Amino acid sequence: MAKIATVITDYFEDSEYTEPAKEFKSAGHEVVTIESEKGKEVKGKQGEATVTIDYSIDDVSADDFDALFIPGGFSPDMLRADDRFVQFAKHFMDKKKPVFAICHGPQLLITAKTLEGRDVTGFKSIHVDLEYAGANVHDKEVFVCQNQLVTSRTPDDLPAFIEESIKLLP
């Protein structure tokens, strides 16, 4: 079973974390939350979910994980301002490990400069950003690129996002 690194901070899109995390765990995978501060409680932007952080980014290595999960909301935009999270995400892309990014999640991958030539989707407001990053943007509920990167647009796309993500886990 896979060990999934989840980079998350305040103002994540509640269901974009809770639903995939629940399904990953139900399938027998381990979901680990990572932020700048271990033990911190981060809150979803809808006020429906609170997550206690398992590890500080300073206490983990990308090599210790099988996949990366980036929930949407404002969280990815906040995390990409911190080079530690950018380098962490870049490692997964460079090593061709599975990466699951929904809604605004690809913003972290834009900053990591890992989307050039990739086929992706994301929330409508970041389509131009994705294009400027060199990605081929598709307006579809889910897009799987090179059997590694799974992206989706909104909470409405969660069933397809979860299904395709689980298919890539060992």
N, C-alpha and C positions, 0 to 999 in steps of 0.2 A: 504494500500500500504506500501511497505517496505522502510526503511531508510538504505541505503547501504554505509558502510564505505569503502573508497577506499584509500589504502596506496600507495603513489606514490612519486617519486622524479625524479631528472634529469635522462636522458638516458633511460626512459621507452620506450617500443616498441609502437610507435605511434598508430597504428591501434588496438593494443591489449587493449588500453584504450578507444580510441574514439568510436570504433564500439559498444562494449558492453555498454558503458555509454549512447550512443545515444538510443540504443534499450531498456535499462532499463528505461530511462526517457520516451520514447514513450509508454511504458507499464504502466506508471503512478507512477513509483518508484522515490524516491529521491536519487541522487548520491552525496555523500559528499566526497571531497578530503582532505586528511590528510597528513601532512609532518611535519618536525620539526619547520617550520616557517610559520605562517599564512600570507597570502597575497603574498608569494613568487611566482614567475613565474618559473615553471619547464618546461624543454623542452624535447621533444621526441628525441630519438637517430637518427631518420631519418630526423629531422628538419622540420617535417610537422605539428606537434602539439605543442601548448603551453598551459599549464594549470595553472590557478591561484588557489592557495591553499586556501581552505575554513577555515581550522582550524589547529592549532598546535596540535601535539600529546599530549601536556601537558594540553590542554583545552577540551579534550574529554574523555568519558568513553565508553568502549566497551559495557556496559549495555544499552547505548542509541541507539544502532544500531541493526537491524534485520539480517544483513548479512555482510560479508567481501569480498571485491574484490581486488585481487592482480594482476595487469597487469605485463607482463613480461618485457624483456629487461634487462638492467643492474640495474635498480631500486631496485628489490627485494634483490639483493646481497648487495647493498649499505645500504638498510634499515635494514638488519639483523645484521649489525654491531652495531646497537643501541638497547639496551635491552628494551627500551620503546616500540618499534615496535614488538619485539619478544613476549613480554608479552601480548600486545594487540592482536596479532594473536592467541596466545595460548588460550586466553580467549574464542574466538569464537569456536575453536576446542573442548575445554573442555566442553563448554556449549551446544555443538551439534547444533550450529547455522550454517546456510549455509555459505560455504566458496568457492569462485570461484578463482582458480589460474591457469594462463595460462603461457606456455613457461617456463621461469625461476622463475615464481611466487612461485612454491613449495619450493624454497630455503629458504624463510622466515619460512615455516612450518618445514623444516628440522632443522633449528636452534632452533625452538620452541619445538623440540623433540615430535612432535605430529603425526608422520606418521607411527610409528611401527604397523605392521599388516594391514595397510590401502592399498587399491588398488588405484593406481594412474598412471598418465602419466605425461610427461613433455618434455621439449626440450631434444633431444638426448644426449647432452653433460652433462646433470645432471642425467641421468639414473643410473650411478654407485653411485652417491651421494645419490639418493633416495633408492637404494638397501642397502647401508651402514646404512641408517636411519631406516632400517627395513621394508620398504614399499615393496609391491608386484607391480612391474612395468609392465605396459602394453603399447605396442606400438600401440595405437589406437587414433583416432582423438579426442575422448572425453571419459572420464571414470567418472562415478558417483559412489561414495563409500558411503554406509550406508545412502543413501538419504540425505547426508549432504555436501560432498566434491565433487566439480566438477573440474576436471583438463583436460587440453588440451596441445598440443605440440607446435603449431606454428600459425601464422596468417592465414594459410590455413584452420585451424580447427575452425575459429571463428563462422561460422554459427551453427555448432553443439554445440560449447561451449555456445553460447548465448542462444540457444533453451533450453538446459538442465539446465542452470542457472536460467532462468526465471521460469521454472517449479517448482523450489524449493522456490520461493519467495511467501510470504503470500499475 
